[in-house]
Amino acid sequence: MSTLLDIQDLAINFKTRSGDVHAVDGVSFQLEAGKVLGIAGESGCGKTTTALSIPRLLPSNARLVRGHILFDGVDLMQFSEGEIEKIRWKQISMVFQGAMNALNPVKTIGAQIIEPIVWHEPAIARGDANQRVLELLERVGIPAARARSYPHEFSGGMRQRVMIAMALACRPKLIISDEPVTALDVMIQAQILNLLKDLQKQMNLAMIFISHDLSVIAESCDEIAIMYAGKLVERGSIRKVFSQPAHPYTQALIRSFPNIYGKQELIHGIPGYPPNLIHPPTGCRFHERCDRCIDICAQSEPVLREVGEGQIAACHRIGETLP
């Protein structure tokens, strides 16, 4: 497999009245073509900011401090806005969180799906573009006749299918799915997840799947990256990370979800709150909430190091037997 995406030492700040928020700090990971990477962590950990930086969709107060985003071997950080527009949606597309807010309420869904097609393929005949829209709708389980419908005429699950069809419109190499099933009920969640998995396999798509729900990531992804307070704290295969989590934060996240096959007991959450990223703590950013904290954790920032084959984690106590 070839590396499609290579993010190196990415750092992103947000300018606010109170000071700069260090939302992403030194994040690095790779994604191979045809693979699915899940990014997990609490709200505010930097997972969506990391993903939005790839197609350059960050808000105006965001600043790329350092790092490289290599896509197909080309550094997107060096691209102008005009150059990134040629990549955005053509090679990298997104399924946004909250389809109702992402869709234009006064345009039909057919008009919205066709827009990136005619933008990136100006030579395409209108009839061919319309036909592709109808085929995309059928592919995601929506009757082609609904192309003339407006977003408010669809249920939440159907709107999410429209977003998936739109993301596939220009046949991209990478799709970023940002919490695509968060606002849906359990049955619709399962349908959307199965649809995404089937499309990903059929089209050999690379995908970044963002979620705070570890069960969704375990079901949908090949690998997982755990983020905390703007830092990448652990990464590895789904099987490795879920069976042998190395970082205390990863362990705490997994313990926060009930195991239907294990002993029935009350779930204990992670005490405390994530740190203020305007003034990040010294040392390990998780040390104030970690039940395995020792003196060095508050003084020195741990580096990512290999735990096992294909698994890395940033913790001073790696190698010790964790309870």
N, C-alpha and C positions, 0 to 999 in steps of 0.2 A: 504493500500500500504506500502511496505517496502522500507527503504532508501537504494538505491544502491550505491550512491556516496555521500560522506560527506567531503567537503573541509573545513579545519579549519585553520584560521589565516595564510594563505599562503603568503609568501614574497619571491620575486625573484629579484635578481640584475643581471645586465649585466656589465661585466668588459670592460671598454673602455679606450683609451689613455687619455681622458679628465676626467675620474673618473667613479665611479660606477653609473649606471642608475638604479634608484629604480622603475623598470617596474611594479611590482605588490607588493602591500603593505597592508597586513592584510586582504586579501579577504577570506570570508567564505560563503559557501552556500551548500545546499543539493539538491539532485535529486532523486526522487522516481523511482522505476522500472516502465517502460512503459510510462513515462512522457517525455515531450519535454521542455527544458529550452532554451530560447533565451538569448544571451549575446550581448548587444548593446553598442555603444559609438563611439566617433570619432576615427580616425586612431591614433595609439600610446597610446590608453587608457589602454592596457594590456589584452584585451580579448583573443587574440590568444595565448599570452604567458601563460595565465592561463590555457587554454585548452591543449596546447602542454605539459604542465608539468604533466598532468595526465598519458599519456603513455610514459613519459620520452623522448620526442623528441625535447628538447630544444637544441640550438646551444652550442658549446663548451665553449663559454665565459659566459654562464649563470650559476648562482649559486643559489641554493635553500637555502635561508637564514634561514627560519623557517617555521613551519606549519606541517600539516598532511593531507594526501590524503587517505581517507578510502574508499576502494572499496570492497563491499560485506563484510564489517567489518574488512578488513585487510589493514594495513597502507602500501601503496605502497612506501612511503618515506624510509622505512627500507629495501626495496628490493635491491639486487645487480643487475647489468646489466643482468646477466644470468637469474635471477629470473623474471625480468620485461619482458624479451623476451618471456617468456612462457605466459604472460598475453597479451602482445601487439599483436593485430590483432586477437587473439583467443577470448578474452573477451572484448577488447576495440579496436575499429578500427577507421579509419579516412577517411573522404572525403576531400581531400586537395583543397585549392584554386589554380586555374590554372591547369587544368587537363593535358594540353600539357607538362608542366614542371614536373608534378608528374609521368607521364608515361615514360617508357624506350623506346626511339624511335627505337631501333634496335631489339626489341623483339615483337612478336605478342601479341595481348591482351589476347589470350587464355593462353599463357605461363606465362603471368604476373598474371593472376587471379589464376592459379593453384599453383603458388609458395607458398603462405601462407598455402594452404590446405595441401600440401605434407610436409611442414616444421612442422606444428603443429599436423598432423595426419600421422606419418610415416608408420603406418600399413595399410593405405588405399590402395586398389588396384588402379593401374593407370587408368584403365578403369572407375572405380567408380568416381575418381577425375575428369576425363575428362567429364563424364556425368554431374557432378555437375556444372562445368563451363558452359556447354551448357544450362543447366536449368536456371542458374543465368542470362545469357545473354538474354534468352527469357523473363525472369521475369522483366527485366528492359527495355524491348522493342527493343532489338537488335536481329536480326536473328542469330540463332546458327551457321550458316555457316560463319559468320563474325569473328569467333574465330581465324581464320588464318590471319586476316588483321592486319596491323600495325597502330599505333596511327595517323600517318599523313594521313591515308586514311579515317578518320572520321571527321565529323564536330565538332564544339565546344560542342554542346549539346550531341552528341553521345559519345564524350570522357568523358563527365561528367557522363553519364550513365554507362560507363565502370568503372569509379572510384567507383560508388555506388555498382556495382556488386562485385568489388574487396573487398569493405568494408564488404559485406555480406558473403564473401566466407567461413568464419569459424564460421558463426552463432553467432556473438558476442552478449553481453548483452547491450553494450553501443556503440553508434556511435557518433563521433564528426565531425560535418560538418562545415568547415571553409570557409565562404563566397562561398557556392557552386554554386551560380547563378550570381555572380558579373559581369563576363565578357560575359554574354549571353544576347541576345536580349529579349524583353519583352515576346514574345510568347513562346520562348524556356524556359525562366525562369518559366513561369506558368506550363509548362509540367514537368519540373524537380521537382518543389515544390509539384505538385500533386502526382508525383511518390514517392517522399520521404514520404509524408503523408500516402499514401496507404500502402507502405511497413512497415512503423512504426506501423500502426494499425494492419495489418495482422500478423506481427511477434512479436507484443508487445515489441518493442524496446524502450529503453531509449535513448534520443538523446540530445546533446548539439548543438545548432544552433547559429553560430556566424555570425553577420551581422551588417553593419552600417545602413541598410535600415529597418526602423521601420515597414513599411508596410509589408515587407516579414516576419518579426517576428510575427506581429499581425495575419497573415494568417496561420502561421505554428506551433506556440508554445502554450503551456499551461501557462507557466510563463515566466517572463522576469527579467533579472538582468541588471541594467544600471551601467556601469563603467565610471569613469572619472579620468584620470591621475594616474592610478594604483590602484584606490580605488573603492570599491563597494559603490555606493551612494543611490541606491534604488532597491528594489526587491519586486515582488508580482505577482498576477495573471494578465494575459493580460487585462482582463476586468477592474480590479481595477486601474492598473497603467495608462492605456490609458484614462479612464474616470475621474480619480481623481489623477493625478500625484502630488506627495508631494514635490519632490525636485526641486528647480529652474532649475537645469540642465536638468532634465527630461522634464520639461515644455518647456524649450527652444528648446530641440530636437524635441518635438512634433510640436511646432509652426513652425519649419523649414521645415515641410512637408506640401504641399498644401492639403486642405480639399475640395474634389470635391463636397461635399454636403453643404459646408458652403459659407460664403460671399466671392466673388472673390476679392482678394486683393494681393498686392505684399508681397512676403515672406521675412521676416527679419531674417537673420542668427544670429548666436551668435557672438558678437563682440570679437576681440582679438584672442589670440592663447593659446593653452594648455601650462602649465608651463614646464620649464626645469626640468626634473626628475633627473638630476645629483644633483641639489640643489632645491628640492621641497620647495614650500612656506610653511610658518607656517600656522597654523589654517586650515580652509577649503581650499582645493586645487582649488576650483572653485571661491573663493571670488573675485579674481581680474577681473573676467568677469561677476560677478553676479549683476543684477540690484536691488537686495534686500539685499545687503551686509550691515552689521552693524559692529560696532567696534569688537565685540566678534568673528566675523567670521575670522578676520585676526590673532587673538590671540590664539584661542582654537580650536582644531580639534573636530568636532561634531561626536558623536557616532551614530551607527544605533539604531533606536528605533521604536517601533510599531506605525504605523499610523492608521491602521484599521486591521480588521481580515485578517491575512496572508500577510500584506503589511508592509514593514519596509523602513525607509529612514534615511539618515544622514544629518540633517540640524538643525541649532540652532533655526530656525523660524517655525518649525513644530507646528501646532496648531493655527497659525495665519491665517486669511483669505487672500489667495493669489489672486492678481488681475487676 
